[in-house]
Amino acid sequence: MLLHELLTPSSTLCGLEGGSKKRVLENAAEVISEQHPDMSSSCIFNGLHAREKLGSTGIGDGIAIPHCRLADCSEAHGYLVKLCTPIDFDSIDSKPVDLLFVLIVPEDSTSEHLQTLASIAELFSQEQVRETLRQTTDSNTLYETVCKLSA
């Protein structure tokens, strides 16, 4: 699945307050749950947090891709988040994170999950993509920019 197929304007958040890795995951879980009431925010947070316990999803260069598979999830959902202030995310390069792509997929979609993660990581590995996204100042522009860059 292509990155821009996972996103909507309401799932692209620019200027989110962070504070800590845990708080960012809690905020993301709340937003996802509000948009998808069939999934509880606590279930989403627990899934994301459990995945982080296995190892940080901070892939370096200020990027993190928190993700999990959930039984209550019927289709893949993506959320692009640009934080106001970078936070420590225990990234592999120890750099703080300011761009996150949160991915929630159905419990049984292993192959799709891995392919989607690979395409997200590939896109965000490009310095020009990261810098272009960091220059956006509002959620709508962030959404439009990532759609253009990932098409």
Residue frames as qw, qx, qy, qz and C-alpha x, y, z in Angstrom:
[[0.000, 0.890, 0.457, 0.000, 0.00, 0.00, 0.00],
 [0.405, 0.483, -0.022, 0.776, 1.33, 3.41, -0.94],
 [0.269, -0.197, -0.479, 0.812, 1.90, 5.97, 1.78],
 [0.219, 0.008, -0.046, -0.975, -0.51, 8.57, 0.43],
 [0.542, -0.256, -0.661, -0.451, -3.24, 5.89, 0.28],
 [0.499, -0.329, -0.709, 0.375, -3.02, 5.53, 4.07],
 [0.182, -0.238, -0.303, 0.905, -3.34, 9.22, 4.86],
 [0.030, 0.796, 0.536, 0.279, -6.20, 11.68, 4.94],
 [0.078, 0.665, -0.129, 0.731, -6.11, 15.36, 5.87],
 [0.631, -0.652, 0.067, -0.415, -7.47, 14.43, 9.32],
 [0.943, -0.269, 0.010, 0.195, -4.71, 11.86, 9.86],
 [0.604, 0.375, -0.095, 0.696, -1.94, 14.36, 9.15],
 [0.435, -0.861, -0.249, 0.092, -1.05, 16.41, 12.21],
 [0.500, 0.482, -0.171, 0.699, 1.36, 19.32, 12.15],
 [0.079, -0.568, 0.287, -0.767, 2.47, 21.00, 15.36],
 [0.799, -0.438, -0.388, -0.138, 1.52, 18.27, 17.81],
 [0.286, -0.752, 0.481, -0.348, 2.89, 18.74, 21.31],
 [0.767, 0.145, -0.620, 0.074, 5.08, 15.91, 22.46],
 [0.502, -0.719, 0.334, -0.347, 7.05, 16.14, 25.64],
 [0.412, -0.395, 0.821, -0.025, 7.99, 12.46, 25.75],
 [0.208, 0.112, -0.884, -0.402, 7.80, 9.32, 23.70],
 [0.007, 0.343, 0.906, -0.248, 5.04, 7.94, 25.92],
 [0.219, 0.574, 0.336, -0.714, 3.00, 11.14, 25.68],
 [0.283, 0.387, -0.508, -0.715, 3.31, 11.24, 21.87],
 [0.178, -0.066, -0.960, -0.206, 2.09, 7.64, 21.65],
 [0.073, 0.473, 0.737, -0.477, -0.81, 8.47, 24.00],
 [0.256, 0.544, 0.001, -0.799, -1.74, 11.52, 21.90],
 [0.264, 0.239, -0.739, -0.572, -1.56, 9.51, 18.69],
 [0.077, -0.224, -0.970, 0.058, -3.71, 6.74, 20.20],
 [0.173, 0.533, 0.516, -0.648, -6.33, 9.28, 21.26],
 [0.307, 0.480, -0.288, -0.770, -6.50, 10.85, 17.78],
 [0.223, 0.101, -0.898, -0.366, -6.73, 7.45, 16.09],
 [0.001, -0.339, -0.897, 0.283, -9.46, 6.31, 18.48],
 [0.252, 0.527, 0.256, -0.770, -11.46, 9.50, 17.91],
 [0.387, 0.425, -0.467, -0.672, -11.38, 8.87, 14.16],
 [0.578, 0.056, -0.779, -0.235, -11.97, 5.11, 14.52],
 [0.544, -0.437, 0.340, -0.631, -14.24, 4.52, 17.54],
 [0.962, -0.025, -0.220, -0.160, -14.11, 0.75, 16.98],
 [0.727, 0.152, -0.430, 0.514, -10.55, 0.87, 18.36],
 [0.484, -0.851, -0.185, 0.082, -10.03, 2.08, 21.92],
 [0.181, 0.883, -0.354, 0.251, -7.25, 4.53, 22.65],
 [0.574, -0.590, 0.553, -0.128, -5.93, 2.28, 25.43],
 [0.912, 0.140, 0.372, 0.098, -5.75, -0.71, 23.06],
 [0.589, 0.761, -0.056, 0.266, -3.92, 1.38, 20.45],
 [0.127, -0.855, 0.441, -0.242, -1.52, 2.84, 23.02],
 [0.770, -0.380, 0.509, -0.062, -0.84, -0.60, 24.52],
 [0.884, 0.366, 0.230, 0.176, -0.07, -2.00, 21.06],
 [0.402, 0.834, -0.191, 0.326, 2.28, 0.85, 20.16],
 [0.360, -0.771, 0.462, -0.250, 3.93, 0.82, 23.59],
 [0.900, -0.171, 0.401, 0.018, 4.42, -2.97, 23.50],
 [0.788, 0.543, 0.054, 0.284, 6.12, -2.65, 20.12],
 [0.113, 0.878, -0.319, 0.339, 8.43, 0.08, 21.48],
 [0.682, -0.576, 0.431, -0.128, 9.44, -2.25, 24.33],
 [0.938, 0.163, 0.235, 0.197, 10.81, -4.65, 21.71],
 [0.546, -0.087, 0.235, 0.800, 13.07, -1.90, 20.40],
 [0.105, 0.625, 0.107, -0.766, 12.71, 1.70, 19.39],
 [0.579, 0.597, 0.520, 0.196, 10.99, 2.49, 16.12],
 [0.015, 0.925, -0.161, -0.343, 13.18, 5.60, 15.85],
 [0.888, 0.312, 0.211, 0.264, 15.00, 4.89, 12.57],
 [0.554, -0.236, 0.136, 0.787, 17.34, 7.88, 12.67],
 [0.179, 0.208, 0.312, 0.909, 17.55, 11.36, 11.20],
 [0.251, 0.056, 0.285, -0.924, 14.67, 12.56, 13.38],
 [0.637, -0.006, -0.460, -0.619, 12.21, 9.92, 12.09],
 [0.303, -0.085, 0.885, -0.344, 10.19, 7.32, 14.00],
 [0.539, -0.025, -0.583, -0.608, 7.70, 4.81, 12.65],
 [0.360, -0.084, 0.773, -0.515, 5.71, 3.53, 15.64],
 [0.603, 0.080, -0.538, -0.584, 3.52, 0.65, 14.50],
 [0.343, -0.106, 0.869, -0.340, 1.52, -2.32, 15.67],
 [0.370, -0.162, -0.781, -0.477, -0.98, -4.95, 14.62],
 [0.347, -0.040, 0.542, -0.764, -4.34, -4.93, 16.39],
 [0.138, 0.280, 0.949, 0.032, -7.19, -7.46, 16.51],
 [0.201, 0.704, 0.520, -0.440, -9.78, -4.64, 16.52],
 [0.089, 0.598, -0.326, -0.727, -8.34, -3.08, 13.38],
 [0.756, 0.415, 0.494, -0.110, -10.08, -3.98, 10.10],
 [0.661, 0.665, 0.098, 0.334, -7.86, -2.03, 7.68],
 [0.621, -0.044, -0.121, 0.773, -4.50, -0.25, 7.72],
 [0.076, -0.971, -0.217, -0.060, -4.43, 3.30, 9.09],
 [0.636, 0.133, -0.109, 0.752, -1.55, 5.77, 8.84],
 [0.211, -0.955, -0.197, 0.071, -0.91, 9.01, 10.72],
 [0.581, 0.384, -0.116, 0.708, 1.80, 11.48, 9.87],
 [0.432, -0.860, -0.228, 0.147, 2.82, 13.64, 12.82],
 [0.459, 0.509, -0.200, 0.701, 5.14, 16.62, 12.86],
 [0.537, -0.607, -0.444, 0.382, 6.03, 17.61, 16.42],
 [0.032, -0.991, -0.006, -0.127, 6.45, 21.18, 17.63],
 [0.179, -0.789, 0.579, -0.105, 9.61, 20.23, 19.47],
 [0.681, 0.274, -0.679, -0.019, 11.79, 17.16, 18.80],
 [0.735, -0.526, 0.278, -0.326, 11.77, 14.51, 21.54],
 [0.109, -0.441, 0.891, -0.004, 14.03, 11.69, 22.64],
 [0.873, 0.123, -0.081, -0.465, 12.76, 8.50, 21.04],
 [0.696, -0.371, 0.608, 0.096, 15.69, 6.18, 21.79],
 [0.726, 0.651, -0.109, -0.190, 16.53, 6.30, 18.08],
 [0.942, 0.050, 0.053, 0.328, 19.35, 4.25, 16.63],
 [0.520, 0.480, -0.081, 0.702, 21.38, 7.42, 16.01],
 [0.381, -0.444, -0.499, 0.639, 20.38, 9.04, 19.35],
 [0.006, 0.138, 0.168, 0.976, 18.98, 12.08, 17.51],
 [0.320, 0.327, 0.573, -0.680, 15.65, 13.51, 18.72],
 [0.199, 0.368, 0.829, 0.371, 12.55, 12.77, 16.64],
 [0.208, 0.349, 0.156, -0.900, 10.26, 15.38, 15.11],
 [0.597, 0.215, -0.402, -0.660, 8.57, 13.40, 12.32],
 [0.389, -0.065, 0.892, -0.220, 6.56, 10.26, 13.01],
 [0.578, 0.046, -0.523, -0.625, 4.52, 7.97, 10.84],
 [0.469, -0.110, 0.747, -0.458, 2.20, 5.91, 13.04],
 [0.502, 0.128, -0.692, -0.503, 0.95, 2.74, 11.38],
 [0.559, -0.048, 0.676, -0.477, -1.89, 0.55, 12.70],
 [0.464, 0.204, -0.701, -0.501, -2.73, -2.61, 10.76],
 [0.887, -0.201, -0.078, -0.409, -5.00, -5.64, 11.23],
 [0.643, -0.518, 0.560, -0.069, -3.55, -8.45, 13.29],
 [0.839, 0.104, 0.518, 0.133, -3.34, -10.85, 10.35],
 [0.565, 0.824, 0.026, 0.042, -1.75, -8.55, 7.74],
 [0.696, -0.506, 0.279, 0.426, 1.90, -9.47, 8.25],
 [0.614, 0.219, 0.429, 0.626, 3.02, -9.22, 4.62],
 [0.130, 0.839, 0.306, 0.430, 1.21, -5.93, 3.92],
 [0.484, -0.866, -0.019, 0.124, 2.50, -4.54, 7.22],
 [0.680, -0.363, 0.316, 0.552, 6.12, -5.26, 6.35],
 [0.468, 0.440, 0.437, 0.629, 5.81, -3.90, 2.80],
 [0.075, -0.926, -0.250, -0.273, 4.18, -0.70, 4.07],
 [0.576, -0.755, 0.106, 0.294, 6.87, -0.24, 6.72],
 [0.666, -0.056, 0.384, 0.637, 9.55, -0.69, 4.07],
 [0.305, 0.652, 0.386, 0.578, 8.00, 1.92, 1.77],
 [0.299, -0.943, -0.127, -0.068, 7.64, 4.41, 4.65],
 [0.665, -0.563, 0.228, 0.434, 11.25, 3.88, 5.70],
 [0.600, 0.232, 0.414, 0.644, 12.44, 4.25, 2.11],
 [0.110, 0.851, 0.302, 0.415, 10.59, 7.55, 1.65],
 [0.401, -0.915, 0.019, -0.037, 11.83, 9.01, 4.92],
 [0.790, -0.265, 0.203, 0.515, 15.41, 7.90, 4.26],
 [0.466, 0.549, 0.259, 0.643, 15.60, 10.66, 1.64],
 [0.328, -0.305, -0.268, 0.853, 17.06, 13.87, 3.09],
 [0.090, -0.133, -0.304, -0.939, 15.12, 16.10, 0.68],
 [0.467, -0.490, -0.652, -0.341, 11.82, 14.51, 1.77],
 [0.514, -0.491, -0.526, 0.468, 12.61, 15.03, 5.45],
 [0.231, -0.201, -0.067, 0.950, 13.62, 18.64, 4.96],
 [0.208, -0.280, -0.472, -0.810, 10.61, 19.45, 2.79],
 [0.516, -0.555, -0.641, -0.124, 8.23, 18.02, 5.39],
 [0.482, -0.416, -0.399, 0.660, 9.99, 19.90, 8.18],
 [0.108, 0.014, 0.120, 0.987, 9.42, 23.19, 6.36],
 [0.283, -0.536, -0.625, -0.492, 5.64, 22.80, 6.43],
 [0.022, -0.172, 0.441, -0.881, 3.76, 24.92, 8.96],
 [0.622, -0.006, 0.276, -0.733, 0.24, 23.49, 8.99],
 [0.610, 0.011, 0.783, -0.118, -1.49, 20.10, 8.75],
 [0.699, 0.634, 0.243, -0.225, -3.05, 20.71, 5.33],
 [0.340, 0.812, -0.460, -0.115, 0.28, 21.65, 3.75],
 [0.336, -0.432, 0.835, -0.058, 1.94, 18.68, 5.44],
 [0.718, 0.263, 0.620, -0.177, -0.71, 16.36, 3.97],
 [0.622, 0.765, 0.005, -0.167, -0.44, 17.85, 0.47],
 [0.086, 0.780, -0.616, -0.067, 3.36, 17.73, 0.60],
 [0.450, -0.273, 0.849, -0.045, 3.63, 14.11, 1.68],
 [0.749, 0.445, 0.454, -0.189, 1.09, 13.07, -0.96],
 [0.497, 0.826, -0.233, -0.129, 3.17, 14.75, -3.69],
 [0.061, -0.682, 0.728, -0.022, 6.41, 13.28, -2.37],
 [0.485, -0.145, 0.853, -0.128, 5.06, 9.73, -2.06],
 [0.748, 0.488, 0.182, -0.411, 3.08, 9.54, -5.31]]
